[in-house]
Amino acid sequence: MDEIIKTDDVQNLVVKLRGQDVLLDRDVATLYGVETKRVNEAVRNNPDKFPYGYLFELDKYEKKELVENFDRFKTLKHSTVAPTAFTERGLYMLATILKSEAAVKATIAIIDTFTQVREMVRKMEELQKTENPEEQKVLLKQSGELISDVIGNNLSTTESETQVELNFAVVKIKHTIKRSK
């Protein structure tokens, strides 16, 4: 599968249930390039990898609400099987179990993105601690580049611009990064 999973594609599948953003098993199957029954089979075969908070089965009321509010769930109306909802943690765990090419690509993309986000947080924390203006400029530039990488990965643009503005009690720092593709 040579298709790239775009952030917008995933965001359009996310629903909010029990106060959490989740993906239903059928949408997860589509993203990972497998059948829904394979997703649920992976969960059944690895129950120890899906502790409380990683997934949950929809109750009748939740299922009914989805069918009534989302056209894409109309096929669930007469289904006797309750859909499974995967939280963010459950999706990561599932990606480590499923062996499809799409699941591997999705796992790599998730890990890379979160690595970049953690690095960005570290740079921002360093920036808040340093008082050296030159060091602040370097850290601000690095943070801006990381933000641009994380946010700009799925944008189809020929040029991107990222502005980072930090407002500390005494000083306000603004930095713009412009990249051409």
C-alpha positions as semicolon CSV with decimal commas, in nm:
position;residue;x (nm);y (nm);z (nm)
1;M;0,000;0,000;0,000
2;D;0,166;0,320;-0,119
3;E;-0,100;0,553;0,019
4;I;0,010;0,798;0,283
5;I;-0,224;0,835;0,578
6;K;-0,291;1,206;0,621
7;T;-0,375;1,371;0,950
8;D;-0,699;1,510;0,807
9;D;-0,810;1,160;0,702
10;V;-0,767;1,037;1,057
11;Q;-0,924;1,346;1,216
12;N;-1,239;1,297;1,005
13;L;-1,282;0,949;1,156
14;V;-1,242;1,052;1,520
15;V;-1,555;1,059;1,735
16;K;-1,594;1,168;2,095
17;L;-1,735;0,901;2,327
18;R;-1,721;0,893;2,705
19;G;-1,528;1,218;2,698
20;Q;-1,247;1,075;2,483
21;D;-1,147;1,099;2,120
22;V;-1,170;0,748;1,977
23;L;-1,169;0,556;1,652
24;L;-1,407;0,268;1,595
25;D;-1,274;-0,073;1,503
26;R;-1,403;-0,048;1,145
27;D;-1,221;0,284;1,087
28;V;-0,905;0,150;1,246
29;A;-0,923;-0,149;1,011
30;T;-0,947;0,084;0,713
31;L;-0,648;0,291;0,829
32;Y;-0,434;-0,015;0,897
33;G;-0,538;-0,188;0,575
34;V;-0,699;-0,496;0,733
35;E;-1,050;-0,632;0,784
36;T;-1,244;-0,529;1,095
37;K;-1,253;-0,890;1,211
38;R;-0,869;-0,893;1,210
39;V;-0,863;-0,589;1,438
40;N;-1,100;-0,754;1,685
41;E;-0,917;-1,084;1,654
42;A;-0,590;-0,912;1,747
43;V;-0,758;-0,773;2,059
44;R;-0,906;-1,111;2,157
45;N;-0,570;-1,285;2,105
46;N;-0,378;-1,025;2,311
47;P;-0,604;-0,926;2,602
48;D;-0,307;-0,844;2,826
49;K;-0,198;-0,572;2,582
50;F;-0,527;-0,385;2,610
51;P;-0,577;-0,293;2,975
52;Y;-0,851;-0,062;3,098
53;G;-0,845;0,270;2,914
54;Y;-0,708;0,133;2,586
55;L;-1,043;0,041;2,434
56;F;-1,406;-0,012;2,522
57;E;-1,713;-0,170;2,370
58;L;-1,994;0,067;2,282
59;D;-2,320;0,022;2,467
60;K;-2,656;0,021;2,286
61;Y;-2,719;0,390;2,354
62;E;-2,378;0,499;2,218
63;K;-2,426;0,285;1,908
64;K;-2,773;0,434;1,853
65;E;-2,637;0,789;1,890
66;L;-2,367;0,724;1,629
67;V;-2,617;0,580;1,382
68;E;-2,850;0,878;1,431
69;N;-2,579;1,145;1,408
70;F;-2,335;1,013;1,146
71;D;-2,441;0,888;0,803
72;R;-2,128;0,675;0,773
73;F;-2,248;0,460;1,067
74;K;-2,588;0,373;0,915
75;T;-2,462;0,018;0,846
76;L;-2,427;-0,034;1,222
77;K;-2,802;0,009;1,275
78;H;-2,891;-0,359;1,231
79;S;-2,558;-0,506;1,337
80;T;-2,576;-0,740;1,635
81;V;-2,209;-0,682;1,717
82;A;-2,118;-0,386;1,938
83;P;-1,837;-0,179;1,787
84;T;-1,511;-0,141;1,976
85;A;-1,374;0,210;2,034
86;F;-0,996;0,253;2,052
87;T;-0,842;0,532;2,254
88;E;-0,510;0,681;2,147
89;R;-0,317;0,433;2,363
90;G;-0,517;0,143;2,224
91;L;-0,438;0,250;1,869
92;Y;-0,065;0,252;1,940
93;M;-0,080;-0,092;2,096
94;L;-0,286;-0,227;1,808
95;A;-0,036;-0,091;1,559
96;T;0,238;-0,296;1,726
97;I;0,032;-0,614;1,686
98;L;-0,105;-0,581;1,334
99;K;0,145;-0,672;1,067
100;S;0,004;-0,495;0,761
101;E;0,221;-0,250;0,571
102;A;-0,023;0,031;0,657
103;A;-0,005;-0,052;1,029
104;V;0,374;-0,041;1,018
105;K;0,370;0,297;0,838
106;A;0,114;0,434;1,082
107;T;0,321;0,320;1,380
108;I;0,637;0,479;1,240
109;A;0,451;0,806;1,173
110;I;0,308;0,809;1,525
111;I;0,646;0,745;1,688
112;D;0,824;1,004;1,472
113;T;0,562;1,270;1,544
114;F;0,567;1,214;1,919
115;T;0,947;1,216;1,923
116;Q;0,942;1,555;1,752
117;V;0,679;1,687;1,992
118;R;0,882;1,576;2,296
119;E;1,194;1,739;2,151
120;M;0,998;2,058;2,090
121;V;0,878;2,059;2,452
122;R;1,237;2,014;2,573
123;K;1,353;2,308;2,360
124;M;1,070;2,528;2,488
125;E;1,153;2,437;2,850
126;E;1,520;2,523;2,788
127;L;1,412;2,849;2,631
128;Q;1,216;2,947;2,941
129;K;1,514;2,875;3,165
130;T;1,786;3,056;2,973
131;E;1,853;3,427;3,003
132;N;2,125;3,442;2,737
133;P;1,976;3,624;2,432
134;E;2,196;3,435;2,182
135;E;2,104;3,099;2,331
136;Q;1,737;3,205;2,326
137;K;1,760;3,281;1,953
138;V;1,914;2,941;1,879
139;L;1,655;2,756;2,089
140;L;1,372;2,959;1,937
141;K;1,493;2,876;1,586
142;Q;1,519;2,505;1,671
143;S;1,173;2,506;1,832
144;G;1,022;2,681;1,531
145;E;1,174;2,429;1,293
146;L;1,034;2,141;1,502
147;I;0,689;2,302;1,509
148;S;0,705;2,346;1,134
149;D;0,803;1,981;1,089
150;V;0,526;1,849;1,314
151;I;0,247;2,070;1,187
152;G;0,358;2,102;0,827
153;N;0,412;1,733;0,742
154;N;0,073;1,684;0,579
155;L;0,041;2,023;0,415
156;S;0,067;2,037;0,039
157;T;0,230;2,376;0,006
158;T;0,526;2,511;-0,181
159;E;0,623;2,737;0,105
160;S;0,552;2,731;0,476
161;E;0,595;2,990;0,745
162;T;0,592;2,924;1,116
163;Q;0,570;3,200;1,372
164;V;0,655;3,136;1,732
165;E;0,572;3,405;1,984
166;L;0,661;3,362;2,348
167;N;0,548;3,614;2,602
168;F;0,743;3,600;2,924
169;A;0,656;3,843;3,201
170;V;0,934;4,083;3,107
171;V;1,024;4,006;2,746
172;K;0,835;3,910;2,434
173;I;1,017;3,702;2,172
174;K;0,885;3,657;1,819
175;H;1,055;3,440;1,558
176;T;0,947;3,350;1,204
177;I;1,075;3,054;1,004
178;K;1,008;3,043;0,632
179;R;1,075;2,729;0,428
180;S;1,044;2,675;0,056
181;K;0,992;2,326;-0,078
